[in-house]
Amino acid sequence: MEVLNALLRLADERGLLRALHPKIKERTFLYADDVVVFLSPVEQDLVLTRVILEIFAGASGLKTNLSKCKVSPIQCDLEASVSLLTHFPGKFDPFPICYLGIPLGLSKLCKNALQPLVDKVASRLPTWKAGLINHAGWTVLIKSTLSAIPIHTAMAVKISPWVIKCIDGYRRGFLWSGAESAKAGHCRLAWLRVCRPTELGGLGIVDLHRFGYALRLRWLWLKRTDDSRSWSDLPAETETVVEAMFQASIYVEVGNGQKALFWTDRWLQGHSVSDLAPCLSNAVGPRIKKQRTVAQALNGDAWVRDITGALTVQVILDFFLIWDRTRDLQLDQNLMDKICWKWTSDRVFSTASAYRSFFFGQHPVEGAKLLRKSRAPGKCKFFIWLVIHDCCWTAARRKKHGLQDDDSCALCAQMSETVDHLLIACPFTREVWFRLLRRSDWLSLAPNAQSTFFVSWWSTARKQLSKANRRCFDNLVILTSWMLWKERNDRTFDRRVRTVDDVLTRVYDEITDWFQAGFRCLESVLCKLGRLPGRSIGVV
């Protein structure tokens, strides 16, 4: 300690501190925030840390403002806490604490520590502005704001299920009703299906449970691939789901064998010893599994001495299997082991790929990928999304829920009004499609008597076109379906009835508006309709 003080005085006498920072003479100090110092409450360590901070302040001009410091003891008795406050007279702040907006605790966080996260999400809900936005706009706000707030916390700690339930309640209520909560009748689709990726039939809203797992997978990846991290050797508890997903998502290209773990990593042609010989792996202690590298295990067949369990028949068979697999292995001392992530093409971890991996095995909804690739106004795409899931409030659906007695179609008054009937099976609708597609030179694609399901007809019809025309056809299908739905609503709620010619005129006008708004792929249709404007705005 005396040596450090002597060095500080000597540097001050020779003007070294002033040379490093010219503002020291004027005593102009800066203050550094959000720095955490971990130290033992021992007298020598406290004095040494205080001197180091003084040397740093003299050399850089960054002064420690002790009045703003917070002291959070971890398993310290009263004497240690008093000694700590003597050298660092800051504010006493016991755990749980909040650091960089993240609640931290020595044990499981209580509700009081996590309630501010729920309140923060609730405070960002628009009030009167929500009435000026449609469902597509509500979806964008949920993705950009309500879903983004808890992500920062989920990176470091596991958010309690009750917190996620509260946040999902706000997100679900805002999606379906534009308010803090929504009654059961407002929710047209299960929330788990809404939170699926768009290619699987969801809206792409983040599933907080799965995304939290994906965020915490990043720490395991950095711990295995970046030895420069100061915390990489610290022991840490890992969730079972996260650990299992990480082990299933990586494999190792063996070089010198210094990084690959012999028992648990997938280094044997994409397989691990635990996968190939589970009984043999169970005969090895858990501590050895976490420490034994491939280089150590193959050096003199040291892995054989790791087997301490009962030598059953299956263990012996597994032993000979691994013995044969490891006979011809040669390590390259000039090549480092490479940890590879199997869900990306460059074999490097990304949170997006980790999140998508939690949805592997789920079947996509027919038409979901087609809708995802289509370009159309958000409100129209949201309507088609409801059509794909058969969640539109047609007369048949309202009768099923006991909301009305008559389920006849509002367009033809002949059949039960389902969404598939409204869009392609209704005689009125087929006449609209027939005349529209005939003028577009796509008469063969018009729905016929065999066309009973809207998504199936759309998927089959577009395959008969060249790739250059499919984008135009997709826009035309979404646009026309939207106009047919609006005609149905006008007849149901406003008692306004239009003829086929009137509906087609509205469709032609809407095509022109879309083209002028920037959907340039509709140009070929407008040319055939003879309604191409002399000048258009917007570029696609």
C-alpha positions in Angstrom: 0.0 0.0 0.0 2.9 2.3 0.8 4.4 1.6 -2.6 1.2 2.6 -4.4 1.1 5.9 -2.4 4.7 6.6 -3.2 4.1 6.0 -6.9 1.1 8.3 -6.8 3.2 11.1 -5.1 6.1 10.6 -7.4 3.9 10.8 -10.5 2.3 14.0 -9.2 5.7 15.6 -8.4 7.0 14.9 -11.9 3.9 16.2 -13.6 2.9 12.8 -15.1 -0.7 13.1 -14.1 -1.0 16.6 -15.5 0.5 15.4 -18.8 -2.0 12.6 -19.0 -4.9 14.9 -18.4 -4.4 18.6 -18.9 -7.6 19.5 -17.0 -6.4 18.2 -13.7 -4.9 21.6 -12.8 -8.3 23.2 -13.1 -9.8 20.4 -11.0 -12.4 19.7 -13.7 -13.6 16.1 -13.1 -15.9 13.8 -15.0 -18.1 11.2 -13.5 -18.5 7.6 -14.8 -21.8 5.9 -14.3 -23.0 2.3 -14.2 -19.7 0.8 -13.1 -19.9 -2.2 -10.8 -16.9 -3.2 -8.6 -16.9 -6.6 -6.8 -14.6 -6.8 -3.8 -14.2 -8.7 -0.6 -15.0 -6.6 2.6 -11.4 -7.1 3.9 -9.5 -4.0 5.1 -6.6 -4.5 2.8 -8.8 -5.0 -0.3 -10.9 -2.0 0.6 -7.8 0.3 1.0 -6.2 -1.1 -2.2 -9.4 -0.5 -4.2 -9.8 3.0 -2.9 -6.1 3.9 -3.9 -6.6 2.3 -7.4 -9.6 4.5 -7.9 -7.7 7.6 -6.8 -4.8 6.7 -9.2 -7.3 6.3 -12.0 -9.0 9.6 -11.1 -5.6 11.4 -11.2 -4.6 9.9 -14.5 -7.8 10.2 -16.4 -9.9 12.9 -14.7 -12.7 10.5 -14.0 -13.6 11.0 -10.4 -15.7 8.6 -8.3 -18.6 10.4 -6.7 -19.1 8.4 -3.5 -22.3 10.3 -2.7 -23.9 8.6 -5.8 -22.5 5.2 -5.1 -24.6 2.3 -3.8 -23.3 -0.4 -1.6 -25.0 -3.8 -1.9 -23.5 -6.4 0.5 -23.7 -10.1 -0.4 -23.6 -12.3 2.7 -21.8 -9.7 4.8 -22.1 -9.4 8.5 -22.6 -6.2 10.4 -18.9 -5.6 11.0 -18.0 -6.1 7.4 -20.8 -3.7 6.3 -19.6 -1.0 8.7 -16.0 -1.4 7.4 -17.2 -1.2 3.8 -19.2 2.0 4.5 -16.2 3.6 6.2 -14.0 3.4 3.1 -16.9 3.8 0.6 -19.5 6.1 2.2 -22.2 5.4 -0.3 -25.9 4.7 0.0 -26.7 1.3 1.5 -28.9 -0.6 -1.1 -29.6 -4.3 -0.2 -30.7 -6.8 -2.7 -32.8 -7.0 -4.8 -31.4 -4.1 -6.8 -31.9 -2.6 -10.2 -28.9 -2.3 -12.5 -29.2 -0.9 -16.1 -32.9 -1.4 -15.8 -32.6 -5.1 -14.9 -33.8 -6.3 -11.5 -31.1 -8.5 -9.8 -31.3 -10.5 -6.7 -29.5 -13.2 -4.7 -32.4 -15.6 -5.0 -35.7 -15.8 -7.0 -37.0 -12.3 -7.6 -40.1 -11.3 -5.8 -43.2 -9.7 -7.3 -42.3 -6.3 -6.0 -39.0 -6.4 -8.0 -40.8 -7.4 -11.3 -43.9 -5.3 -11.0 -42.2 -2.2 -12.5 -41.7 -4.2 -15.7 -45.4 -4.9 -16.0 -46.2 -1.3 -15.2 -43.8 0.0 -17.8 -45.6 -2.1 -20.5 -49.0 -0.9 -19.4 -47.9 2.7 -19.5 -47.0 2.5 -23.1 -50.5 1.5 -24.2 -52.0 4.2 -26.4 -55.3 5.5 -25.1 -57.4 7.6 -27.4 -54.9 7.1 -30.3 -55.8 3.4 -30.5 -59.2 4.3 -31.9 -57.5 5.9 -34.9 -55.6 2.7 -35.8 -56.7 -0.5 -37.4 -55.7 -4.0 -36.4 -52.6 -3.9 -38.7 -51.4 -0.8 -36.9 -52.1 -2.4 -33.5 -50.0 -5.3 -34.6 -47.1 -3.0 -35.5 -47.3 -1.2 -32.2 -47.2 -4.5 -30.3 -44.1 -5.7 -32.1 -42.2 -2.4 -31.9 -43.2 -1.3 -28.3 -45.0 -3.7 -26.1 -42.9 -6.7 -27.1 -39.6 -4.9 -27.1 -39.8 -3.6 -23.5 -39.4 -7.0 -21.6 -36.6 -8.2 -24.0 -33.9 -6.2 -22.2 -34.7 -7.9 -18.9 -35.2 -11.4 -20.5 -31.6 -11.3 -21.8 -30.2 -11.5 -18.2 -32.9 -13.1 -16.0 -35.7 -15.5 -16.5 -38.9 -13.6 -16.3 -41.5 -15.2 -14.0 -44.5 -16.8 -15.7 -46.9 -14.4 -14.0 -45.1 -11.4 -15.5 -45.3 -12.9 -19.0 -49.0 -13.7 -18.4 -49.7 -10.0 -17.4 -47.8 -8.7 -20.4 -49.5 -11.1 -22.7 -52.8 -9.9 -21.3 -52.0 -6.3 -22.3 -50.7 -7.4 -25.7 -53.7 -9.6 -26.4 -56.2 -7.0 -25.3 -54.6 -4.3 -27.4 -54.5 -6.6 -30.5 -58.1 -7.6 -30.5 -59.8 -4.5 -28.9 -57.2 -1.7 -28.8 -57.6 -1.6 -25.0 -55.8 -2.9 -21.9 -57.9 -6.1 -21.9 -60.2 -8.0 -24.2 -63.2 -10.2 -23.4 -63.2 -13.8 -24.7 -65.5 -12.9 -27.5 -63.0 -10.4 -28.9 -60.2 -12.9 -29.1 -60.6 -14.7 -32.4 -57.6 -16.9 -32.3 -55.6 -18.6 -29.5 -52.7 -16.4 -28.4 -50.1 -19.2 -28.9 -51.1 -19.4 -32.6 -50.9 -15.6 -32.9 -47.3 -15.6 -31.6 -46.1 -18.1 -34.1 -43.8 -16.9 -37.0 -45.6 -15.6 -40.0 -44.5 -18.5 -42.2 -46.3 -20.8 -39.8 -49.5 -18.9 -39.7 -49.0 -16.4 -36.9 -48.6 -12.7 -36.9 -44.9 -12.8 -35.9 -45.5 -11.3 -32.4 -42.7 -12.5 -30.1 -43.5 -15.4 -27.8 -41.8 -14.1 -24.6 -41.2 -17.6 -23.2 -39.4 -18.9 -26.3 -37.6 -15.6 -27.0 -36.3 -15.5 -23.5 -34.8 -18.9 -24.0 -33.2 -17.8 -27.2 -31.7 -14.7 -25.6 -30.1 -16.7 -22.8 -28.7 -19.2 -25.3 -26.4 -16.4 -26.3 -24.5 -16.5 -23.0 -23.8 -20.2 -23.4 -22.5 -19.6 -26.9 -20.2 -16.8 -25.8 -19.0 -18.9 -22.9 -17.9 -21.7 -25.3 -16.6 -19.6 -28.1 -15.1 -16.4 -26.6 -12.5 -17.1 -23.9 -11.7 -13.3 -23.6 -15.0 -12.8 -21.6 -14.0 -12.2 -18.0 -17.0 -14.1 -16.8 -16.6 -17.2 -18.9 -15.1 -19.3 -16.1 -17.6 -18.3 -13.5 -20.1 -20.9 -12.4 -23.7 -20.2 -13.4 -27.0 -21.9 -13.2 -28.6 -22.7 -16.5 -32.2 -23.6 -17.2 -32.7 -27.2 -18.2 -34.5 -26.2 -21.5 -31.8 -23.7 -22.4 -29.0 -26.2 -21.7 -30.7 -29.0 -23.7 -31.4 -26.8 -26.6 -27.9 -25.5 -26.7 -26.4 -29.0 -26.7 -28.8 -30.0 -29.5 -27.9 -26.9 -31.6 -24.1 -27.1 -31.7 -21.5 -29.5 -33.1 -17.7 -29.3 -33.0 -15.2 -29.5 -35.8 -12.3 -31.0 -33.9 -8.8 -29.6 -34.4 -6.4 -29.9 -31.5 -9.2 -31.1 -29.2 -8.5 -28.5 -26.5 -12.0 -27.0 -26.5 -14.4 -29.9 -27.4 -15.8 -31.9 -24.5 -15.4 -35.6 -25.0 -18.6 -36.8 -23.4 -21.2 -34.2 -24.1 -20.2 -32.3 -27.3 -21.2 -33.5 -30.8 -17.7 -34.1 -32.2 -17.9 -37.7 -33.5 -19.3 -37.1 -37.1 -22.1 -34.9 -35.7 -22.9 -37.1 -32.7 -21.8 -37.1 -29.1 -20.7 -40.0 -27.0 -23.8 -39.5 -24.8 -25.9 -40.0 -27.9 -24.0 -43.0 -29.3 -23.5 -44.7 -25.9 -26.0 -43.4 -23.3 -25.4 -46.3 -20.9 -21.6 -45.7 -20.9 -22.2 -42.0 -20.5 -24.3 -42.6 -17.4 -21.4 -44.5 -15.9 -19.3 -41.3 -15.9 -19.6 -38.6 -13.2 -21.2 -35.3 -14.1 -18.1 -33.3 -13.1 -15.9 -35.3 -15.4 -18.4 -34.8 -18.3 -18.1 -31.0 -17.9 -14.3 -30.9 -17.8 -12.9 -33.7 -19.9 -11.7 -32.4 -23.3 -11.2 -34.6 -26.4 -7.4 -34.0 -26.2 -7.3 -35.1 -22.6 -9.5 -38.1 -23.2 -7.6 -39.4 -26.2 -4.2 -39.0 -24.6 -3.4 -42.5 -23.5 -7.2 -43.4 -23.7 -7.7 -41.5 -20.4 -11.5 -41.6 -21.0 -11.5 -45.2 -20.0 -10.5 -44.2 -16.5 -13.5 -41.9 -16.3 -15.9 -44.9 -16.2 -16.8 -45.4 -12.6 -20.3 -46.9 -12.7 -21.5 -50.4 -12.8 -20.1 -52.4 -15.8 -23.4 -53.9 -17.1 -23.6 -55.7 -20.4 -24.9 -52.6 -22.2 -22.1 -50.5 -20.8 -19.5 -52.9 -22.1 -21.2 -53.0 -25.5 -21.2 -49.2 -25.6 -17.5 -49.2 -24.5 -16.4 -51.3 -27.4 -18.5 -49.0 -29.8 -16.6 -45.9 -28.6 -13.3 -47.8 -28.5 -13.7 -48.6 -32.2 -14.8 -45.0 -33.1 -11.8 -43.5 -31.5 -9.0 -45.8 -32.9 -8.3 -43.9 -36.1 -8.7 -40.3 -34.8 -5.8 -38.0 -35.3 -5.8 -34.5 -33.8 -4.3 -31.5 -35.6 -2.3 -29.5 -33.1 -2.1 -26.5 -35.5 -5.9 -26.2 -35.8 -8.2 -24.9 -33.1 -11.5 -26.6 -32.4 -14.5 -24.8 -33.9 -17.9 -24.6 -32.2 -20.5 -24.5 -35.0 -24.2 -23.4 -34.8 -26.3 -25.8 -36.9 -29.2 -23.4 -37.5 -27.4 -20.8 -39.7 -25.5 -21.0 -42.9 -22.3 -19.4 -41.5 -22.5 -21.6 -38.4 -22.4 -18.7 -36.1 -25.1 -18.1 -33.4 -27.9 -15.6 -33.9 -30.8 -15.0 -31.6 -33.2 -15.1 -34.6 -32.1 -18.6 -35.6 -32.3 -19.7 -32.0 -35.8 -18.4 -31.6 -37.0 -20.1 -34.9 -35.5 -23.4 -33.7 -38.1 -23.6 -30.9 -40.8 -23.8 -33.6 -39.3 -26.8 -35.5 -41.8 -29.5 -35.9 -44.9 -27.3 -36.0 -46.9 -27.6 -39.2 -47.5 -24.4 -41.2 -51.0 -23.2 -42.0 -51.9 -23.4 -45.6 -51.5 -20.1 -47.3 -49.4 -18.5 -44.6 -46.2 -18.5 -46.5 -48.1 -17.2 -49.6 -49.5 -14.3 -47.6 -46.2 -13.5 -46.0 -44.6 -13.0 -49.5 -47.5 -10.9 -50.8 -47.4 -7.1 -50.8 -50.6 -5.4 -49.8 -51.9 -2.8 -47.3 -51.7 -4.0 -43.7 -55.4 -4.0 -43.1 -56.0 -6.1 -46.2 -53.3 -8.6 -45.2 -54.7 -8.8 -41.7 -58.1 -9.6 -43.2 -56.7 -12.4 -45.4 -54.9 -13.7 -42.3 -58.2 -14.0 -40.6 -59.6 -15.8 -43.7 -56.8 -18.3 -43.6 -57.6 -19.2 -40.0 -61.4 -19.0 -40.7 -61.9 -16.4 -38.0 -64.1 -13.9 -39.8 -67.4 -13.1 -38.2 -69.6 -14.4 -40.9 -73.3 -15.2 -40.5 -72.5 -18.9 -40.0 -70.0 -18.2 -37.3 -72.4 -15.8 -35.5 -75.1 -18.4 -35.6 -72.7 -21.1 -34.2 -72.1 -18.8 -31.2 -75.8 -18.1 -30.7 -75.6 -14.4 -31.8 -78.2 -14.7 -34.6 -80.7 -17.2 -36.0 -80.3 -16.8 -39.8 -77.0 -17.7 -41.5 -77.9 -17.1 -45.1 -75.4 -15.4 -47.3 -75.7 -11.6 -47.6 -74.7 -11.6 -51.3 -76.9 -14.4 -52.7 -79.3 -15.3 -49.8 -79.1 -19.0 -50.8 -76.4 -20.8 -48.9 -74.8 -20.6 -45.4 -72.5 -17.7 -45.2 -69.0 -19.0 -44.5 -65.9 -17.1 -45.5 -65.0 -19.6 -48.3 -68.5 -19.3 -49.6 -68.3 -15.5 -49.6 -65.0 -15.3 -51.4 -65.3 -18.0 -54.1 -68.4 -20.2 -53.9 -71.2 -17.6 -53.9 -72.9 -17.0 -57.4 -72.5 -13.3 -57.0 -68.8 -13.6 -56.1 -68.1 -16.0 -59.0 -69.7 -13.5 -61.4 -67.3 -10.8 -60.1 -64.3 -13.1 -60.4 -65.4 -14.3 -63.9 -65.7 -10.8 -65.4 -62.6 -9.5 -63.6 -60.3 -12.3 -64.7 -61.8 -12.4 -68.2 -60.8 -8.8 -68.7 -57.4 -9.6 -67.2 -56.9 -12.5 -69.7 -56.8 -15.0 -66.8 -60.3 -16.5 -67.4 -59.0 -20.0 -66.9 -58.1 -19.1 -63.3 -61.7 -18.1 -62.3 -63.2 -20.3 -59.5 -65.6 -22.9 -60.7 -68.0 -25.4 -59.1 -65.2 -27.5 -57.8 -63.6 -24.6 -56.0 -64.8 -24.7 -52.4 -61.8 -23.5 -50.4 -60.4 -20.0 -50.9 -56.8 -20.7 -50.0 -56.6 -23.9 -52.0 -58.0 -22.2 -55.1 -55.5 -19.3 -54.7 -52.5 -21.6 -54.3 -53.5 -23.7 -57.3 -54.4 -20.9 -59.6 -51.2 -18.9 -59.2 -49.1 -21.9 -60.1 -50.6 -21.8 -63.6 -49.0 -18.4 -64.1 -45.4 -17.5 -64.8 -43.4 -16.2 -61.9 -43.5 -12.7 -63.4 -47.3 -12.6 -63.2 -47.8 -14.3 -59.8 -47.1 -11.2 -57.8 -49.7 -9.2 -59.8 -52.2 -12.1 -59.3 -51.6 -12.2 -55.6 -52.3 -8.5 -55.2 -55.4 -8.8 -57.4 -56.7 -11.7 -55.2 -56.2 -9.8 -51.9 -57.7 -6.6 -53.3 -60.8 -8.3 -54.8 -61.4 -10.4 -51.6 -61.2 -7.2 -49.5 -63.7 -5.4 -51.7 -66.1 -8.4 -51.6 -65.9 -8.4 -47.8 -66.6 -4.7 -47.8 -69.7 -5.3 -50.0 -70.9 -7.9 -47.6 -70.5 -5.6 -44.7 -72.4 -2.8 -46.5 -75.3 -5.1 -47.1 -75.3 -6.5 -43.6 -74.9 -3.3 -41.6 -75.9 -0.4 -43.9 -78.5 -2.1 -46.1 -76.8 -0.8 -49.2 -77.0 -3.3 -52.1 -74.8 -2.9 -55.2 -75.0 -4.8 -58.5 -72.1 -6.8 -60.0 -71.3 -3.9 -62.3 -71.1 -1.5 -59.3 -68.8 -3.8 -57.4 -66.5 -4.2 -60.4 -66.4 -0.5 -60.8 -65.3 -0.2 -57.2 -62.7 -2.9 -57.8 -61.3 -1.1 -60.8 -61.1 2.1 -58.9 -59.3 0.4 -56.0 -56.8 -1.2 -58.4 -56.0 2.3 -59.7 -55.6 3.7 -56.2 -53.3 0.8 -55.3 -51.2 1.4 -58.4 -50.9 5.1 -57.7 -49.9 4.3 -54.1 -46.9 2.3 -55.3 -48.1 -1.2 -56.2 -46.6 -1.1 -59.6 -47.0 -4.8 -60.3 -50.7 -4.0 -61.0 -49.7 -2.1 -64.1 -50.4 -5.1 -66.5 -53.9 -5.4 -65.1 -54.6 -1.7 -65.5 -53.4 -1.8 -69.1 -55.8 -4.6 -69.9 -58.6 -2.7 -68.2 -57.8 0.4 -70.1 -57.5 2.5 -66.9 -53.7 3.1 -66.7 -53.2 6.6 -65.4 -50.9 8.9 -67.4 -48.8 9.4 -64.3 -48.3 7.4 -61.1 -46.8 8.2 -57.7 -44.7 5.9 -55.6 -42.1 3.4 -56.6 -41.9 -0.3 -55.8 
